[in-house]
Amino acid sequence: MPKFVVRKGHDAFVYYETVVEADTSAQAQSLAKSVHYDGEWLATGDVQEFDDYEIDEHSGVRLLEPRETIEAFHTITVTAHERDAVLAGLSTLQLALINGPLDPVFMDDLTNKGAHAGLELHEIDELCRRIKV
């Protein structure tokens, strides 16, 4: 019997922060809500999902590809500096994988102590592309 991947979407609040100069918190809120405010809003990484969800009738269901696995994405919150360090670490990992066997200590980290096979070079490339957005 074929297996299908079903995708649902949740309504959610995604939170952002900005810094404004004001005399009071009420004035700060008013300034930030103004259509004329042009300050930068920064994502906090906080997301609040609601119970309501919807399965898209056109793209919400597809066949599971042979040998495909579905895993949950984990959300991590990093600053720009931390993101750059993660990208540098992934580039270093790629070089280490190309140049020879990885030290067992690092192999344990890469595979979660053998829980999975670890990422292939093309998967690391894809991860780097997603992180760079």
C-alpha positions in Angstrom: 0.0 0.0 0.0 1.5 3.4 -0.9 2.4 5.9 1.8 1.6 9.6 1.5 3.0 12.7 3.1 0.3 15.1 4.4 1.3 18.7 5.3 -0.7 21.0 7.5 -0.3 24.7 8.3 -0.8 26.3 11.6 -1.9 29.9 12.4 0.8 31.5 14.5 2.2 34.7 15.9 5.8 35.3 15.0 7.4 37.9 17.3 9.8 40.7 16.3 11.5 43.5 18.3 12.8 46.9 17.5 14.4 49.7 19.5 12.9 53.2 19.6 13.8 56.3 21.6 10.9 57.6 23.6 10.0 59.3 26.9 7.5 56.6 28.0 6.6 53.1 27.1 3.2 54.3 25.7 5.1 56.7 23.4 7.5 54.0 22.3 4.6 51.8 21.4 2.9 54.6 19.5 6.0 55.4 17.6 6.7 51.8 16.7 3.1 51.3 15.5 3.2 54.4 13.3 3.1 53.9 9.5 6.0 56.4 9.4 8.3 54.3 11.6 11.2 53.0 9.5 13.2 51.2 12.2 14.5 47.7 11.8 12.3 44.9 13.2 14.4 41.9 14.3 13.0 38.3 14.6 13.2 37.1 18.2 12.8 33.4 17.2 9.6 33.2 19.4 6.6 31.7 17.6 3.2 31.0 19.2 1.1 28.4 17.3 -2.6 28.0 17.6 -4.7 24.8 17.6 -6.3 25.6 14.2 -4.7 24.0 11.2 -5.5 23.5 7.5 -4.4 20.9 5.0 -4.0 22.6 1.6 -6.2 20.8 -1.0 -3.7 21.2 -3.8 -0.2 20.8 -2.2 -1.0 19.3 1.2 -0.7 15.6 0.1 2.0 13.9 -2.0 3.4 10.4 -2.4 6.3 9.4 -0.1 9.3 8.9 -2.4 11.2 5.6 -2.2 13.8 5.7 0.6 12.6 9.2 1.7 12.3 9.8 5.4 10.3 12.6 7.0 12.0 14.3 10.0 10.9 17.3 12.1 12.9 20.5 11.6 14.3 21.9 14.8 14.2 25.6 15.2 17.3 27.3 16.6 17.7 30.9 17.4 21.1 32.5 16.6 22.5 35.9 16.1 24.2 36.9 12.8 27.6 36.3 14.4 26.5 32.8 15.6 25.1 31.9 12.2 28.4 32.8 10.6 30.2 30.5 13.1 27.8 27.7 12.3 28.4 28.2 8.5 32.2 28.2 9.1 31.8 25.0 11.1 29.8 23.3 8.4 32.5 24.3 5.8 35.2 22.9 8.0 33.2 19.7 8.4 32.9 19.4 4.6 36.7 19.8 4.2 37.3 17.2 7.0 34.9 14.7 5.3 36.6 15.2 1.9 40.1 14.9 3.3 39.8 11.6 5.2 38.2 9.8 8.0 36.7 12.0 10.7 38.0 11.6 14.2 35.6 9.3 16.2 34.8 12.1 18.6 33.5 14.3 15.8 31.8 11.3 14.1 29.8 10.8 17.3 28.6 14.4 17.1 27.8 14.1 13.4 25.8 10.9 13.8 24.4 11.5 17.3 26.4 8.5 18.5 25.2 6.3 15.7 21.5 7.3 15.8 21.7 8.1 12.1 24.2 8.2 9.2 25.1 11.8 9.4 24.9 14.3 6.5 26.4 13.7 3.1 28.3 16.5 1.4 25.3 17.6 -0.8 23.1 17.6 2.3 25.6 19.9 4.1 25.5 22.2 1.0 21.7 22.3 1.2 21.8 23.1 4.9 24.2 25.9 4.3 21.9 27.3 1.6 18.9 27.3 4.0 21.0 28.9 6.8 22.2 31.7 4.5 18.7 33.2 3.9 
